[in-house]
Amino acid sequence: MLKLGLTGGIGAGKSEVSRILVSYGAVLIDSDRIAREVVEPGTPGLAAVVAEFGPDVLTDDGRLDRPKLGGIVFNDPERLRALNAIIHPLVRDRSAELQADAGPEAVVVHDVPLLAENGLGSLYDLVLVVDATPETQLDRLVRLRGMTEDEARARMAAQATREERLAVADVVIDNDGPLEQLEPRVRKVWAELVERAAATD
């Protein structure tokens, strides 16, 4: 089994790379998706969040009101730590379950947006960074996601710098160009990953 940490700045194309890797046979473990799953209605995770933050963080239909919770923790590091102390262990445990279910020769891709920011590189056999220039990121966020330029710059500034991400990379996929250039690059990396996964079995 090969454990791959996948990261990249907002607008760099990490989701597209993970989609292509899955199409080749990778097992994807998406931290953001799991973080949503562990606080679905009826879960111990949601009960713990309500116990910590009160019933006001629920919508009328009993779901987590993410914007409201975000407003509480966004500018309060102590409250954010309290939330992370609930969510992170649940995400870690669920990720471990999914990884254990993968085969011995599997390439397991952990999609971790804040890998560089949280110093998580050592958890993986390899770190793959999807790279694009800040100019390309900005263009995609404004043109494809409908953000204003100020919103896009603020989101980018809240993440690790391009240099910080590249410093933790074992493998870099350049995604600065059009989409049709991306798949051949991912295919080449995939062949190397499969070889390494077989060697670690």
GIPE-V379365 format. One record per pair of residues at least 24 apart in sequence whose ideal C-beta (glycine too) atoms are under 7 Angstrom apart, sorted by the first residue. I is the first residue (numbers start at 1). J is the second residue. D is the distance in whole Angstrom. If there is no record, write none. Layout:
i={I/I}
j={J/J}
d={D/D}
This chain:
i={1/1/1/1/1/1/1/2/2/2/2/2/2/2/3/3/3/3/4/4/4/4/4/4/4/4/4/5/5/5/5/5/5/5/5/5/6/6/6/6/6/7/7/7/7/7/7/7/8/8/8/8/9/9/9/9/9/10/10/10/10/10/11/11/11/11/12/12/12/12/12/13/13/13/13/14/14/16/17/17/17/18/18/20/20/21/21/21/24/26/26/27/27/27/27/28/28/29/29/29/29/29/29/29/30/31/31/31/31/32/34/34/34/35/35/38/38/38/38/39/45/45/45/48/49/52/52/104/105/105/105/106/107/107/107/115/116/116/116/116/117/117/121/126/126/127/127/127/128/128/129/129/129/129/130/130/131/131/131/131/131/132/132/133/134/136}
j={102/104/105/106/108/197/200/107/108/125/193/196/197/200/108/110/124/125/107/108/109/110/124/125/126/128/193/110/112/115/120/121/123/124/127/128/109/110/111/112/128/112/113/115/116/127/129/165/129/130/131/165/137/156/159/162/165/137/141/155/156/159/132/137/140/141/130/131/132/137/175/130/132/175/182/111/130/182/130/173/186/109/111/183/186/109/186/190/190/107/109/102/106/108/109/109/111/95/98/99/108/109/110/111/111/91/110/111/112/113/91/94/95/87/91/87/90/91/94/64/86/87/90/86/86/82/86/201/197/198/201/197/193/194/197/168/160/164/165/168/159/160/168/170/171/168/169/170/171/173/165/166/169/172/173/175/166/172/173/174/175/175/176/176/162/176}
d={6/6/7/5/6/6/6/5/7/5/6/5/4/6/5/7/5/5/6/7/5/7/6/7/5/6/7/5/5/5/7/6/7/4/5/7/5/7/5/7/5/5/6/4/6/7/6/6/6/3/7/7/6/7/6/7/6/6/7/5/6/6/7/4/4/5/5/6/4/6/6/5/6/4/7/7/5/6/5/6/6/6/5/6/5/5/7/6/5/5/5/4/5/5/7/5/6/5/5/6/6/7/5/7/5/6/7/6/5/7/5/5/6/6/5/7/4/6/6/5/7/7/5/5/6/6/6/5/5/6/5/7/5/6/5/7/4/5/5/5/7/5/4/4/6/5/5/5/5/7/5/6/4/5/5/5/7/5/7/6/7/5/5/6/6/5}
